[in-house]
Amino acid sequence: MLSSVPDAGRSAKLYSALGSTYEQRKEYKNAIDAFKKAIQLDRDNLDAIRGLAENLMNDGQMDAALEQYQVIADANPETRRPICGSEKSIVARGNTIRR
């Protein structure tokens, strides 16, 4: 899908957008790969980490998804935002997210 974009022009934002496109098409493994590439380019990109977590969960990889949600929680522990729907699903399965 990115064959027309030179390597130098591929950014974390581009890979995140690609991951979101794959997610909409329910191509979760491709979305996971795209979000991982976005994170490789920008390790602080919490939106890409959240996209990775959601698609890991969509793909049935609950433990890996929980690890990514934990990265998000650890990145800004003073923020006590409400748990999103995806995180609630993981917690409902008996896992916990440390805050």
Contacts in CASP RR format, 6 or more apart in sequence:
PFRMAT RR
TARGET T0000
AUTHOR 0000-0000-0000
METHOD contacts of the structure
MODEL  1
MLSSVPDAGRSAKLYSALGSTYEQRKEYKNAIDAFKKAIQLDRDNLDAIR
GLAENLMNDGQMDAALEQYQVIADANPETRRPICGSEKSIVARGNTIRR
1 18 0 8 1.000
2 10 0 8 1.000
2 14 0 8 1.000
2 18 0 8 1.000
5 14 0 8 1.000
10 37 0 8 1.000
10 41 0 8 1.000
11 41 0 8 1.000
12 38 0 8 1.000
12 39 0 8 1.000
12 41 0 8 1.000
12 42 0 8 1.000
12 45 0 8 1.000
12 48 0 8 1.000
13 38 0 8 1.000
14 38 0 8 1.000
15 34 0 8 1.000
15 35 0 8 1.000
15 37 0 8 1.000
15 38 0 8 1.000
15 41 0 8 1.000
15 48 0 8 1.000
16 34 0 8 1.000
16 35 0 8 1.000
16 38 0 8 1.000
16 45 0 8 1.000
16 47 0 8 1.000
16 48 0 8 1.000
16 51 0 8 1.000
18 34 0 8 1.000
19 30 0 8 1.000
19 31 0 8 1.000
19 34 0 8 1.000
19 35 0 8 1.000
19 38 0 8 1.000
19 51 0 8 1.000
19 55 0 8 1.000
20 31 0 8 1.000
20 51 0 8 1.000
22 28 0 8 1.000
22 30 0 8 1.000
22 31 0 8 1.000
22 34 0 8 1.000
22 55 0 8 1.000
23 31 0 8 1.000
23 51 0 8 1.000
23 54 0 8 1.000
23 55 0 8 1.000
23 58 0 8 1.000
26 58 0 8 1.000
28 55 0 8 1.000
28 58 0 8 1.000
28 59 0 8 1.000
29 59 0 8 1.000
31 51 0 8 1.000
31 55 0 8 1.000
31 58 0 8 1.000
32 52 0 8 1.000
32 55 0 8 1.000
32 56 0 8 1.000
32 59 0 8 1.000
35 48 0 8 1.000
35 49 0 8 1.000
35 51 0 8 1.000
35 52 0 8 1.000
35 55 0 8 1.000
36 52 0 8 1.000
38 45 0 8 1.000
38 48 0 8 1.000
39 45 0 8 1.000
39 48 0 8 1.000
39 49 0 8 1.000
39 52 0 8 1.000
42 48 0 8 1.000
44 75 0 8 1.000
46 72 0 8 1.000
46 75 0 8 1.000
46 76 0 8 1.000
49 68 0 8 1.000
49 71 0 8 1.000
49 72 0 8 1.000
49 75 0 8 1.000
50 68 0 8 1.000
50 69 0 8 1.000
50 72 0 8 1.000
52 68 0 8 1.000
53 65 0 8 1.000
53 66 0 8 1.000
53 68 0 8 1.000
53 69 0 8 1.000
53 72 0 8 1.000
53 86 0 8 1.000
54 65 0 8 1.000
54 86 0 8 1.000
56 62 0 8 1.000
56 64 0 8 1.000
56 65 0 8 1.000
56 68 0 8 1.000
57 65 0 8 1.000
57 86 0 8 1.000
57 89 0 8 1.000
57 90 0 8 1.000
62 90 0 8 1.000
62 93 0 8 1.000
62 95 0 8 1.000
63 95 0 8 1.000
65 86 0 8 1.000
65 90 0 8 1.000
66 90 0 8 1.000
66 95 0 8 1.000
66 97 0 8 1.000
69 86 0 8 1.000
69 87 0 8 1.000
69 90 0 8 1.000
69 97 0 8 1.000
70 97 0 8 1.000
70 98 0 8 1.000
73 97 0 8 1.000
73 98 0 8 1.000
73 99 0 8 1.000
74 98 0 8 1.000
77 99 0 8 1.000
80 99 0 8 1.000
83 91 0 8 1.000
83 97 0 8 1.000
87 97 0 8 1.000
90 97 0 8 1.000
91 97 0 8 1.000
END
